[in-house]
Amino acid sequence: MLKVAVLGYGVVGSGVCEVIRTNAKSLSEKLGDSVEVKYVLDIKEVDSSDPEAAKITKDFSAILNDPEISVVAEVMGGATFAYDYTKQLLMAGKHVVTSNKELVATKGTELLSIAKEKNVNYLFEASVGGGIPIIRPLYSCLAANEINRITGILNGTTNYILTKMFREGSDFATALKEAQEKGYAERNPSADVDGIDACRKIAILASLVFGKEVECNKVKTIGITGITETDVAYAEKLDSVIKLIGQAELKEQKVYVSVEPRVIKKGTPLASIDDVFNGIMVNGNAIGEVVFYGPGAGKLPTASAVVADIIDCLRNDRNREYFWTKAESDFVADSKNNFGCYLIRTKNPEEIIKKLPIAEKVSVVDGEIGLVTEQIREEELNEVLPYAVSYMKLA
C-alpha cells in the first residue's frame, strides 16, 4: 500500500482526503497499488466522527521521519510554516505537491532548486487555475511550442463580482457582499479584489514558461475595487465587458507582465467566461491560441489537481524538472514600457487629444467623454493622467 501525508485540514486538505477515499478503486487501478492518507497535520481539534480523525497529528516530525511517506501534500497556505515544512521535506528526499500559490510565487526558485538537487518532485498544478490543468499541459502537450504569451482570468472571485456588475447592474460593494455570502470571497477579500492572487498566479506561469523567475513585486497590479457602474456602461457602449486579466508576454528577451482590469470585446474567448470560472489562453508559435477553461477554485476541483500531482509522483517517482532560474534584474520590463490601447475617461478631452493618437470616442456621462487610444506605451499614458477621470486597458 502506498501512503501519503497531508499538511493542513482546511477546505482543500479535507477535499484531498475525500478524493483519495472516494476514488480509492480507480486510483488503485491507475497506480497498480492502493493509496491511503496515513497522516493529516493540523493544529485544530477534529470531531471523532470525521473519517480522518484517527490520522490527525500535530507532530510534523512523525511525517518527516516516516520512511513509508514518500509524497506529502502541502495545502496549509501562507509562506511561513508551509515554507519551513516544505523545505525540510524536500531535503529529506520526499516529493511535495501543493496548492499554495503564495509559497510557489515567493519561494519557488529555491524550492525547485532543492527538489532538483534531491531528485524529487515539487509539483503545484493546483496553485494556478484550481481544477484547470494548465501546468502539466504546458510541459507536455504544448512542449513543441515556443510560448510567447499567456493571458488569463485567474481569479474566480473577481470574475464573479464583475459578472454580477454586468448582468444585474450591481455596484461593486453589493456584488462583493454577495460573493462573501456565497463563500466565494473571504471576509477580508483583499487578496482577490486587489489583484494579489492573480499576480501570484501570472508570476508562476510566466516563470515556468519563460524559464526565469518573475517576481511578484515587479508585476504591475491593479485590482477591481475602482470599477464603477459608469465603467460598465462605457464597456457596454464598446460592445465589451470588463475582466481582471493577468498577462505575460515575451518580447525581445524581456517579459511584459501585468494584472489589471481590461475592456474585452464580446464574442472573444475570455469575454464569455463568467461567474467563478477561470480561463487561460496560451499563445504558441506552432499551435496558435489555446484556451483552458474550468472552475478556478473550490474544494473538490482544487483537490483533484492536488491528487493528480500525488498520482504523478507515485507513478513516476522521478524529478519532473519544472524549473526556472533567477533572472537578471531587468528581465521584467518596467511597467512604463508596457504597451496597449486604453479607454480613458476624461472631462478635458482636448488636452489628451493633443498628446495621444485617438481611435474612437464614446460618451455615456454628461460632461465626460471616453477616448480609445491607438497603441501607446504606458509612459505616454502617464503623461495625460492628470486630465483623466480613470482609465482601463483594452485586451
Secondary structure as UniProt FT lines:
FT   STRAND          2..7
FT   HELIX           11..22
FT   HELIX           24..31
FT   STRAND          35..41
FT   TURN            48..49
FT   TURN            51..52
FT   HELIX           53..55
FT   STRAND          56..57
FT   HELIX           60..64
FT   TURN            67..68
FT   STRAND          69..74
FT   HELIX           81..91
FT   TURN            92..93
FT   STRAND          95..98
FT   HELIX           101..118
FT   STRAND          122..123
FT   HELIX           125..127
FT   TURN            128..131
FT   HELIX           135..139
FT   TURN            140..144
FT   STRAND          147..153
FT   HELIX           156..168
FT   HELIX           172..181
FT   TURN            182..183
FT   HELIX           190..193
FT   HELIX           196..210
FT   HELIX           216..218
FT   STRAND          220..221
FT   TURN            225..226
FT   HELIX           229..237
FT   TURN            238..239
FT   STRAND          240..251
FT   TURN            252..253
FT   STRAND          254..265
FT   TURN            266..267
FT   HELIX           269..272
FT   TURN            275..276
FT   STRAND          277..284
FT   TURN            285..287
FT   STRAND          288..295
FT   HELIX           299..316
FT   TURN            329..330
FT   HELIX           335..337
FT   STRAND          339..340
FT   STRAND          342..346
FT   HELIX           349..353
FT   TURN            354..355
FT   STRAND          358..362
FT   TURN            366..367
FT   STRAND          369..373
FT   STRAND          376..377
FT   HELIX           378..384
FT   HELIX           385..387
FT   STRAND          388..394
//
